[in-house]
Amino acid sequence: MKRTLVATATLALTTLAAHAQSSVTLGGILKEGVANTRFSNAPAPAVNGSNTALIDSGSSRILISGTEDLGGGLAAFFQIDSRFRMDDGTAGASRLGSGNTFIGLRGGWGAFQAGQMDTHYCTSVNDDIAGNGTAIALQASSCALQGFVNGSGGAGRSIAVTSRSQNTLRYVTPNLSGFTGQVSYSFNPYGSERSVAATTPRGSAAQLGLNYDQGPLAVRFSYYRHTANGGTVATTGDNAATGTAASQRAYTLGAGWDFGIAKVGLTYDRSELRDLTAAASPSVAGVGTAQRTTWILPVTVPLGTGSLIASYARASDTKLGTGATVASSGARHLSVGYNYPLSKRTSVGVSITRLDNGSAGVYQLYTNSSFGNSGTPVVAAGQDQRLTYVGIRHVF
């Protein structure tokens, strides 16, 4: 009898210890709003006009995360981030783990993780300040300019997969007096696995990030390089037949300061598409590269219970490898919004965003192409966009 009681007690203590050492958390974000999107200033046969609809843009997500204490200061951790649209229950890529999804180990030496993660864009100091994690529209993000390079011949290309790379390994350093760093490598940022067939090689990408956070000062630096292995690959990747760049280079440097009465930042980004073919620019064969720079100024001002959030960005005209410049191929992006918290988890927001293209510019509001929101048309060269948004956001 005593042995039975001892065994039962031991089993109970072991079970409690196991539960104490590991945990799984269910959480997420729900975000929805009403937006009026207006397109103007495009020559025929492009579509001008406006549309009012419910939009989400992939901000909503279900998060499953967990940790397990492995002893000796070592822990395993994971996250499953599934994005979806609340207005119709779908997503641009309707699948489990479409967001930042990974598994890893961490300890006093830092952290190692593997999966799908944001790498270069949408991780700068600008995004910390500009309110992407609030109830204002995700389309208000300056990533609309930062994650895109307008090419020649009226063609434009996203760079660094705009934000999130698949098939990624990452190492993150421990915090050293405010400094942290990360090194990421992707076997193919577009998702398709590497093939042994000579006709279908896939690209690879590498990223280096350095951050500094101390008191009111925040500094972010990131360098990204994407290189194709050659040959014809999927249209979502590098494709000589469609003129997509065979390689990419980009770096971003940003700094922000919290003055108490306001947070102000400044970000500089330079991105380049390399090895463009004649198909990329029918009028300029063999241009070699298309390069643009972007300046971003984000500001957040506490106002009453909420915050006034504004961001201004400007993309330069594209410079070609021939030394020529594609005239009027840049764009300007301005967004002003107000986020009002109803509680620690729920907030409402309103934002007004305008994106003005040069006569040869083809930039568009962030996530509109990937999620097809509001029945938006493919942006024509020189077409301008306006977005007025009112929405609600809840974190659970």
Secondary structure, DSSP 8 states (H G I E B T S, - for coil): -HHHHHHHHHHHHHHHHHHHHEEEEEEEEEEEEEEEEEEES--TTS--EEEEEEE-TT--EEEEEEEEEEETTEEEEEEEEEE--TTTS--TT-STT-SSEEEEEEETTEEEEEEEEE-STT-SHHHHHTTTTSSS-GGG-THHHHTEEE-STT-EEESTTTTEEEEEEEEE---BTTEEEEEEEES-TTS----SSTT----EEEEEEEEEEETTEEEEEEEEEEE--SS---TTS--TTTT--SEEEEEEEEEEEE-SS-EEEEEEEEEEEEEE-TTT-TTSTT-EEEEEEEEEEEEEEEETTEEEEEEEEEE--EEETTS-EETT--EEEEEEEEEEESSSSEEEEEEEEEEEE-TT-----TTHHHH-GGG-----TT-EEEEEEEEEEEE-
